[in-house]
Amino acid sequence: MVDGMAPEPFVIGTTPLIAIVRFHAGGDLAGAIEALARGGVEAIEVTIDTPGALAAVSKAAAAGRAVGVGTVLTADQVRASADAGARFVVSPALVPEVIEVALELGVEPLPGVFTATELVQALGVGTRAVKLFPASAGGPGYLRALRGPFPSVAIVPTGGVRIDEIGDYLAAGAAAVALGSELVGRSAPASDDELARIASQAALAVAAASA
């Protein structure tokens, strides 16, 4: 844990936008995170399969960023994320041990679900928020239908979401919307121009979420 302190809890929905940083070849993670922050993004997820992810999370957490770790599939990865200062952990699927350990450590779990059955199972192990993945398979209409029987669950659509769809997802009942390559691309920024583009895309997304 950063400076020996437990990470502060992060409440999904306190900000309408989560940016996802995933660069399979690694690279300038710190630059990408800071560019997103300059664009106004308040919550940033770095996937654990990105080389250098935990070091970048630790640095961002030390700077006071609301940063989390994505693609978390095991209890050990939750513990490592918490030690790095992550305030939330995101999974592509429903993994009960990830939720349980995250809650024990005071870290907000965001398990991936797609069906009502999976959502109920996630609630059964204590989560209060879920990641709707892949959101693009159903779109805002599917989210709106899912919200009907589950009005109090925080749902975060993720996967294939475009900037011009942010408003539609929020109007359909999303607690927040998560975007990855739409904001940061698929490879790490290698120039000031590319960092500027990330900041610009982040600003566009923030504006769309605030409209």
N, C-alpha and C positions, 0 to 999 in steps of 0.2 A: 504494500500500500504506500502511496506517496507520503513521505515524511512520517511514516508509521501511523497515519490516520486512516480510518475507514472512509471510503468515498461517500460523499453526500448523496442521498437518494435523489433520483431524477424522476419527475412526474411527467409521463407522457401526456401531451396535450397542453403543457404550459407554453409551448412554442409550436406553431403550425407546420414547421418544416424541419426535416432531418436530412442532412446531406450524407451520402455514403461514399467513402473513399475506398476503392478497390483497384490496386495496381498489381497484377500478377508478377510483374518483373521488379517490383519495388520502385525506388526512386525518391523524389523530393516530397515526402509525405508532409513534412512540417510546412513547406511552402504552400502545398495545396490546402492544408488546414487553415493557415493564416489567410490565404486568398478567400476562402469561403467565409471566414469571419469578417474580412473587410467588406464582403458583399452583403453582410447582415445576417448570415446564418448563425443561429445560436446553438444548435445541437448537431454534432458531427459523429458519425459512426465510421470506424476504420475496421475493415474486415480482417480477421485474424490470419487469413491465408495470404495477406499482403506482407511480403518481407519487411521486417522492421516495424510491424504494426504496434506491438506493445511498447516499444521505445517511443514511438510517435505519440501514442496515447498518454504515456507518462509525462512527456514534455508538455503536451497540450493541457493535461490536467493540472500540472504545476503552474501553468499560466492562467488557470481559472476557467478554462473552457468546459462546457458541458459535453463531454466526449464519452463515447461508448465503443464497444467492440462487437463486430458482427460475425456471422457464420460460426457462432459458438455452438458446439455440439456435445461437449463433455463437461463434467464437473470440474476437472482440472483446468480446463480453459476458462471457466468462470472464475476460479480462484486466481489464476494468473492475471485475468482482466481486472479483478478487484485490486490485486496488488499493484497494478499499473495505474490505478486511480480511475478506472472506468466507472461511470455512474449508471450505465445501463448495458445490458448484453442482449444481442439480437440473434435469433436462430432462424434458419430457413424452414424448420419443421418443429413439431411439438416433441420436446425431449424433457420428460418430467424431472429428471435429476438436475438439469440445467436450471429449471425454474426453482426447484427446492433449494439448491445451494445458493443461487442468486438472492433469494429472499432471506436466507440465513445471514448473508453477508451485507445486507442492506443495499443491494444493487437491483435496479428495476429490470425484470426479465421481459422480453418481448418475443414470445415464441411465434413461429410461423404456422398459420392455419389457413385453410381455404373453405372448409365446410362447417355447417352448424354443429355437426357432431364433434369435430376437432375443437371448435371454440368451447363447447361445453366441457370437454376433457381438460382443456387448458384452465378453465375456471375451477375445475375440480381439484387441481393441484396448487391453487392459490394465486394465479396471475390475475391482474386487473386490466391488462392491456395486451393486445395481440397484433401481430403483423399479418395483414391479409396478403398472401403471396401464392402465385403471381397475380397481382392486381389486374394486370392488363388482360388476363384471360376472361374476366367478367366485367371489368369497367365500373364506372360509377353506379350504373344501374344495379349491378350485383351487390355492391356495397350497401346501397339503399335498401334492398330487399333483406339483406342480412341484419341490418340495423333494426328492422321491424321487431323481431322477437328478442333482440338484445340491445335495448336502448341505452343501457348504462355502461356497456363495455367500451373501453377506449380501443378503437380500431385504426391501425395505421397501414394504408395501402402502400405496397412496395412491389417493384418489379415492372419495368416497362412504362412507368408513369412519365408523361411529358410535362413540360412547364405549362403548356396551354391547357392541360387537364387539371391542374392543381385546384382551381376554383370549383370545378365540377365535383371533384372528390370531397372537398370540404363541404360543399352544399349537400352532398349525399350523406353526410354524417361522419366523415373522417375526423378523428381527434387530431391527427397530423398526417402529413404526406411525406414519404421518403423517396428521394431521387439520388441516383448514382452517376452513371456515365453521362446523363443529360447535363450534369453540372460540371464534372471534372474530366470527362473523357475516359478512355480505357487505358491510357498509359500516363505515367507521371509527367508533370510539366517540366520542360527542359529549357525554358527561356522566360524572360520577363513578359513577353507578349502572351505566352500561354498562361502564365499566372494571372495576367490582367484579364484574359478571357474567362478564367474560372470565377474571378471576382465579379465580372460583368454578368455571367450566367446566374451566379448566386443572387445578385441584386434583382435580376428579372424574376427569379423564383420567389424571392421575398415579396416583391411587389404583387405578384399573382396571388400569393397567399393572403395578402392584406387587402385585396380588392373587394 
